[in-house]
Amino acid sequence: MKAIYYEKYGNISVLKQGEIDDPKKVLDKEVLIKVNFFSLNPLDYKLRNGMLKLMTFRTFPRTTGSDFSGEIVAKGESVNNFEIGEKVFGFLSQLNEGTSSQFIKVNQSILSKAPTNIDIGKAAAVPLAALTSYQALVQLAKIKKGNKVLINGASGGTGIFAIQIAKIFGAKVTSITSHRNINWMLDTFLVDEAIDYTKENSLNNLRKNEYDIIYDCYGNLSFNKIKDFLKSDGSFITTDPFRLESIAGRFFSIFSNRKFLSVVVKSNGIDLSIVRDWIEEEKIKVFIDKIFNFIDTSKAYEYLETQRVKGKIIVQINE
Ligand SMILES: NC(=O)c1ccc[n+]([C@@H]2O[C@H](COP(=O)([O-])OP(=O)(O)OC[C@H]3O[C@@H](n4cnc5c(N)ncnc54)[C@H](OP(=O)(O)O)[C@@H]3O)[C@@H](O)[C@H]2O)c1
């Protein structure tokens, strides 16, 4: 089958397009999916660069991409909730295989039926980014109606879902983005306040003891510097648990009532079905910045790695 893959860790130049082996026969609880679209997340280039090689080891060839949407073409004997021909979406967190191939084999537990009110390409943009923000805000920080939430990196993949999930829970949202995205935040996402981080001393206007939750989904805030803006029992959550500031933040939070939390997203069909329902109820919209053809996957990475993507980018592999 055709695929985008790499045979050594490195920059975009290691990506190849060609043929790899078809997936082996599906096991009892697995389904075989004809992938229509995959989407790209920063995790995918971190894996390709070898930043996580302590977890991924040196097994090659390796396909790229975590998210997928597509159609079930075969299923194991114990798969009762999904039918052949059904459209599904999800993300792979196995760290040893990606979604940039014509077919993938996945366990039924990570799957959800795709939303019926958006096209199958948009569905591929949802799973990893939306589940990160769902698990961070809902499961870890236990967001409640009336909470004040500050979201840093609000215009990226995880950020756009974070704003919408916070709004579903009746929270008041302050976004932090560059000037490029301020109007998008105010006009499309209806955030209550939008802060432009490119302005000098932009965080000086934040009020102390103001926020129930500060969600850093870009990964450059530090608990020690931002904690005074949290209420006395507020929570700081980061999507980057492994950098030095996070390790320090975790340590210093021991001496504070304010909590330091970090999210490591888990692929899970039950959580994804909740997000799918919100999409079908039009409480969550999916924003696609660019769509790439399979042969242009390198260009998709070039764009993603500028860290300027508004929302998500997707890659089409099969019609
Ligand atoms: N731990 C986990 O399980 C987990 C899961 C998902 C993601 N992550 C991590 O979370 C981070 C964000 O992921 P993502 O998918 O949202 O990334 P993304 O889509 O690539 O983020 C792009 C956005 O970042 C914004 N940005 C760039 N520089 C910024 C800055 N200095 N301050 C604030 N925002 C800035 C850009 O907005 P402007 O152009 O307006 O600056 C752009 O809209 C990545 O490091 C990713 O690896 C971790």
PDBQT file of the ligand as one rigid body, heavy atoms in Angstrom, charges set to zero:
ROOT
HETATM    1  N1  LIG A 401       0.847  16.477  26.359  1.00  0.00    +0.000 N 
HETATM    2  C1  LIG A 401       0.009  16.142  25.385  1.00  0.00    +0.000 C 
HETATM    3  O1  LIG A 401      -0.689  15.118  25.462  1.00  0.00    +0.000 OA
HETATM    4  C2  LIG A 401      -0.131  17.056  24.191  1.00  0.00    +0.000 A 
HETATM    5  C3  LIG A 401      -1.210  16.882  23.302  1.00  0.00    +0.000 A 
HETATM    6  C4  LIG A 401      -1.351  17.783  22.247  1.00  0.00    +0.000 A 
HETATM    7  C5  LIG A 401      -0.413  18.805  22.065  1.00  0.00    +0.000 A 
HETATM    8  N2  LIG A 401       0.644  18.892  22.905  1.00  0.00    +0.000 N 
HETATM    9  C6  LIG A 401       1.647  19.963  22.744  1.00  0.00    +0.000 C 
HETATM   10  O2  LIG A 401       0.995  21.216  22.864  1.00  0.00    +0.000 OA
HETATM   11  C7  LIG A 401       1.629  22.179  22.029  1.00  0.00    +0.000 C 
HETATM   12  C8  LIG A 401       0.588  22.857  21.141  1.00  0.00    +0.000 C 
HETATM   13  O3  LIG A 401      -0.023  21.898  20.282  1.00  0.00    +0.000 OA
HETATM   14  P1  LIG A 401      -1.002  22.423  19.128  1.00  0.00    +0.000 P 
HETATM   15  O4  LIG A 401      -1.475  21.242  18.373  1.00  0.00    +0.000 OA
HETATM   16  O5  LIG A 401      -2.003  23.369  19.683  1.00  0.00    +0.000 OA
HETATM   17  O6  LIG A 401       0.073  23.247  18.261  1.00  0.00    +0.000 OA
HETATM   18  P2  LIG A 401      -0.114  24.141  16.953  1.00  0.00    +0.000 P 
HETATM   19  O7  LIG A 401      -1.461  23.919  16.357  1.00  0.00    +0.000 OA
HETATM   20  O8  LIG A 401       1.077  23.926  16.107  1.00  0.00    +0.000 OA
HETATM   21  O9  LIG A 401      -0.051  25.624  17.543  1.00  0.00    +0.000 OA
HETATM   22  C9  LIG A 401       0.013  26.662  16.619  1.00  0.00    +0.000 C 
HETATM   23  C10 LIG A 401      -0.372  27.949  17.324  1.00  0.00    +0.000 C 
HETATM   24  O10 LIG A 401       0.628  28.315  18.272  1.00  0.00    +0.000 OA
HETATM   25  C11 LIG A 401       0.501  29.705  18.468  1.00  0.00    +0.000 C 
HETATM   26  N3  LIG A 401       1.732  30.276  19.018  1.00  0.00    +0.000 N 
HETATM   27  C12 LIG A 401       2.950  30.338  18.406  1.00  0.00    +0.000 A 
HETATM   28  N4  LIG A 401       3.830  30.952  19.222  1.00  0.00    +0.000 NA
HETATM   29  C13 LIG A 401       3.162  31.266  20.375  1.00  0.00    +0.000 A 
HETATM   30  C14 LIG A 401       3.522  31.922  21.585  1.00  0.00    +0.000 A 
HETATM   31  N5  LIG A 401       4.766  32.364  21.788  1.00  0.00    +0.000 N 
HETATM   32  N6  LIG A 401       2.586  32.079  22.556  1.00  0.00    +0.000 NA
HETATM   33  C15 LIG A 401       1.318  31.631  22.368  1.00  0.00    +0.000 A 
HETATM   34  N7  LIG A 401       0.901  30.998  21.225  1.00  0.00    +0.000 NA
HETATM   35  C16 LIG A 401       1.812  30.842  20.246  1.00  0.00    +0.000 A 
HETATM   36  C17 LIG A 401       0.220  30.226  17.054  1.00  0.00    +0.000 C 
HETATM   37  O11 LIG A 401      -0.587  31.369  17.166  1.00  0.00    +0.000 OA
HETATM   38  P3  LIG A 401       0.008  32.830  16.797  1.00  0.00    +0.000 P 
HETATM   39  O12 LIG A 401       0.346  32.760  15.341  1.00  0.00    +0.000 OA
HETATM   40  O13 LIG A 401      -1.113  33.750  17.142  1.00  0.00    +0.000 OA
HETATM   41  O14 LIG A 401       1.222  32.981  17.653  1.00  0.00    +0.000 OA
HETATM   42  C18 LIG A 401      -0.524  29.078  16.351  1.00  0.00    +0.000 C 
HETATM   43  O15 LIG A 401      -1.893  29.367  16.155  1.00  0.00    +0.000 OA
HETATM   44  C19 LIG A 401       2.702  21.409  21.244  1.00  0.00    +0.000 C 
HETATM   45  O16 LIG A 401       3.943  21.563  21.886  1.00  0.00    +0.000 OA
HETATM   46  C20 LIG A 401       2.254  19.961  21.360  1.00  0.00    +0.000 C 
HETATM   47  O17 LIG A 401       3.309  19.035  21.239  1.00  0.00    +0.000 OA
HETATM   48  C21 LIG A 401       0.816  18.046  23.964  1.00  0.00    +0.000 A 
ENDROOT
TORSDOF 0
